[in-house]
Amino acid sequence: MDIQVGKKTMEINLLSKEGNAVKIDIDGTVYNVDIAMLLNGTYSILKDGISYNAEVFRGENGKHYRVNVNYSTYNIDMLDSQAKYMRLRKHNTAEEEEHTHITAPMPCKIVKIYRTPGELLHKGDTVLTIEAMKMQSNLKVSDDCKVEEILVSEGDSVRVDQMLVKLNYECQ
């Protein structure tokens, strides 16, 4: 997922989470931190033996946050990772291949599957919801199509680029 802090854009990937122990990659640097949610958007963060308290205030659209840490305030915007991922895929793969399946844009968990094999979909229909770093995203189809096969189940953890759903755009 990409975030913007002020004018700086950073790529953040959740590598693992066990209890409060979180391993994250920020712009290619891996951090091991212990994060505990306290009350009302307050978090306790332990990194390299140093404790930090952070207050997190979520904006109305769920993509903007204000974070107060160590007497400093940071405005953070979550960038649309699905749109970024689709732009990257257009540059890296043939267009017909891009439209035959839905793949995971990042390591994530499958929260909800809305469709079944054989179902006809219209442009913009939501196929499934994923969750990464406590944020949920809906994955939608880019044009009218038919669901050929669903390759995951609700609750599955998937890796980046893992194929989730096979689609057929020639069946309209």
N, C-alpha and C positions, 0 to 999 in steps of 0.2 A: 504494500500500500504506500502511496506517496502522500506526504503531508507538506504543508508550507508553513514555516515559522518565520513571520516577517516576510522578507524577500527571498529567503533561502528555502529551496525544495529538497526534501530528504526522502529516501526510500527506506521504509521500515518493514521488516518481515519478522513475524513471530515464529521462532524456530522450535520452541517447546515450552510447555507449561505443566508443572506438577505442583499442585497446591499453590503456594505463594511464590514458588521459585519459577522465574520466567527467564528464558534465554531469547534475546532479540538481536537482530542484525540491523544496524543503522548505517546506511551507506557503506556496507562492506565491513564494518567493525562489529564484532560480536560482544554483547554485554550480558553478564549474568547478574540479575537483580532479584531482590525479594520485594514483592509488592503486596501490601495488605490494604484493603478498603476499610476505612474507619466509618465515620458518620457523615452524611450529607455531602458526598462528593469530596471528602478528604481522604488522601492516601498517604500511607507510610511507605517510604522507599528506602531500601538498604542496598547500597552498592559499594563494594570494596571496603566494607566496615564503616562506611559513613552513612548516617541516617539523614533523610530528607523528608519533609512533610510538604505535600502538594495539595492545593485546593483546585478542583476542576469544575468549571461552570460550562455546561453544555448550552449551545445556542439553539434556537427554535427549530432549525432545519436539520439538526443532528450532525452537521458537517463542519460546524465552527465551534471551537472551544476557547475558553480563556483559562489559562493555567497560572496560578501564583505559586512560585517556588523561591525560597531564600530572598524575600523582599523584592522579587522581580516578577513582572507579569508578561506572559507570552500569549500572543494571539495565534492560534493554530487552526488551519483549515485542512480538512480531509479532502484530497483531490480524488476525483472519480476514477478509481483504479480500473474499473471495467472498461471505460471508454479508452483509457491509456493502453490497456492490454490489447484491445481490438485494433487500435491504431498501429501498435507494434506488430501484431500478427499480419496486418495488411502488407507491411513492408517485408515480412519474412516468409510468407507462404503464398501459394496460389489462391486466388479468390474462390475457386470452386471448392478447394479443400477447407477453407475457412468456414464455409456455409454448411458443411456436412455434419458438424458436431459442435457441442458446447464443451469447453474445457475449463478447468479451474484457473482463475486469474492469479491465484496466490495459494499458499497452504491454508486450508480452511476446514471447517466442519459443515456437513450438509444438515441444515436445520429443517427444511420442509420441501417436499416434492409435491408439486401441484398437478402434474400431468401423468398420463399413462400411455404405454405403447399403443400406437394406432390412432391416437387422438390428433385431430386436425387443429392447427394453431394459426392465429392471425398475427401479422406484424405487431410487435410490442407486447405479446402475451408473455406473462411470467411463467417460467418453467420450474425454477427452484430458487430457494433462498439459501445463501451461504453465510457463515459467520467467521470472522477473523478478528482477533484482538478486540473482542466484545462489540464489534460492529457488524450489522447484518446488511447484506446486499442482495437484491433480486437480480437473477440472470434471466434475460428475455431473448426472444427470437427476433432476428432482424428483418424477417419477411414471412409471408404465409408458408407453412410447411406442415409436415406430419412427423410425429414422434416415432422413430423406428425402434429405439431401444434405450432403456434407462440402465446405466451401468453402475449406479451407486444406490445406497439406501439411506434413509434419514438416520442421522447420528454418525455416519461414516466420517472419518478424518481423511482428507485427500491432499495430495501434493500439487504443487504448481504444474500446470500443463496436463494434468491427468484428465483423460476424457471422461465426461460425466453423462452425456446424453448424445445419442446418434440421431440425426435429423435427415429428412428427405424433402428437398425443396422442389423436386420435379413432379410431385404428386398432385398439384393444385388442380 
